[in-house]
Amino acid sequence: MAVFKIARFEVLPDARVEAERAMHELAAYVRKELPDSSWTTYRDPHAPTHYIAMLRADDPAADERHRTAPGTRAFDAALAPLLRGKVDVTEYQLVTSSDLQRRHRR
């Protein structure tokens, strides 16, 4: 079963450019090195230091590969001093999506 996680975090106001550079590097790393997961980040347009990042891994093993990958660990180390507060990560289970083929429940 696929793993879905949402991370919410805030960066220091003067760290936005550096933090977003690290985010771009992680996205490129995941795209190239972790084909069984995806990582997407969104910025709040009304609070531009607030972000949510969404991880989708094909299964728990892919999630583990993502969490322990050198690129992910490098990102965590680069982002840590730029954060205001902690990263809040929540795991979710998919219920439905417009991207899914229609199926009926019994």
matplotlib code that plots the C-alpha trace (Angstrom):
import matplotlib.pyplot as plt

x = [0.0, 1.3, 2.5, 1.4, 2.9, 2.4, 5.1, 4.3, 7.1, 8.2, 11.5, 13.2, 12.3, 15.8, 16.3, 13.7, 16.0, 18.4, 15.6, 14.0, 17.3, 17.6, 14.0, 14.8, 17.9, 15.8, 13.1, 15.7, 17.4, 14.1, 13.2, 16.6, 17.4, 14.1, 11.7, 9.3, 8.5, 7.7, 8.2, 6.3, 6.4, 4.0, 4.4, 1.6, 1.1, -0.2, 2.5, 5.5, 7.7, 5.2, 5.4, 3.8, 5.6, 3.9, 5.6, 4.2, 6.0, 4.9, 5.1, 6.7, 10.0, 10.1, 9.3, 12.2, 14.5, 13.3, 13.9, 17.4, 18.6, 21.8, 20.0, 17.2, 19.6, 21.6, 18.3, 17.3, 20.8, 20.6, 17.1, 17.5, 19.2, 16.8, 13.6, 11.5, 10.2, 9.9, 8.7, 5.3, 4.9, 1.6, 1.0, -2.3, -4.1, -5.6, -9.4, -10.2, -8.9, -10.0, -6.9, -8.2, -10.3, -13.9, -14.6, -17.5, -17.4, -19.5]
y = [0.0, 3.5, 5.8, 9.4, 12.0, 15.7, 17.8, 21.3, 23.7, 27.3, 28.8, 32.0, 35.0, 35.6, 31.9, 31.6, 31.6, 29.2, 26.9, 26.8, 26.0, 23.0, 22.0, 22.2, 20.0, 17.4, 17.4, 16.8, 14.1, 12.3, 12.5, 11.0, 8.6, 7.5, 6.5, 4.8, 8.0, 11.6, 14.8, 18.0, 21.3, 24.2, 27.7, 29.6, 32.8, 34.6, 33.5, 33.0, 31.4, 28.6, 25.4, 22.0, 19.1, 16.0, 12.6, 9.7, 6.4, 3.3, 1.2, 1.2, 0.0, 2.9, 5.3, 3.8, 4.3, 7.9, 8.6, 7.1, 8.2, 10.4, 13.2, 13.2, 13.3, 16.1, 18.1, 17.5, 18.8, 21.8, 22.7, 22.3, 25.6, 27.5, 26.3, 28.3, 25.5, 21.9, 20.0, 18.5, 15.2, 13.3, 10.1, 9.6, 6.8, 7.5, 7.5, 8.7, 11.0, 12.4, 10.7, 7.2, 5.1, 4.8, 1.7, 0.7, -0.4, -3.2]
z = [0.0, -0.9, 1.9, 1.9, 4.3, 4.7, 6.4, 7.5, 8.4, 8.5, 7.7, 9.0, 6.9, 5.8, 4.9, 2.2, -0.8, 0.8, 2.0, -1.5, -3.1, -0.8, -1.7, -5.4, -4.9, -3.0, -5.6, -8.3, -6.2, -5.6, -9.3, -10.4, -7.6, -6.0, -8.8, -6.3, -4.5, -5.2, -3.2, -3.8, -1.8, -1.8, -0.3, 1.3, -0.8, 2.2, 4.6, 2.3, 5.0, 5.5, 3.5, 3.1, 1.5, 0.3, 0.0, -1.9, -1.7, -3.5, -0.4, 3.1, 1.7, -0.7, 2.2, 4.1, 1.1, 0.9, 4.6, 4.7, 1.2, 1.2, -0.6, 2.0, 4.9, 3.2, 2.8, 6.4, 7.6, 5.2, 6.3, 10.1, 10.8, 8.6, 10.4, 12.7, 15.0, 14.2, 11.1, 11.7, 9.7, 9.5, 7.6, 5.7, 3.9, 0.5, 0.5, -3.0, -5.8, -9.1, -10.5, -9.7, -12.0, -10.7, -8.7, -6.5, -2.9, -1.7]

ax = plt.figure().add_subplot(projection="3d")
ax.plot(x, y, z, "-o")
ax.set_aspect("equal")
plt.show()
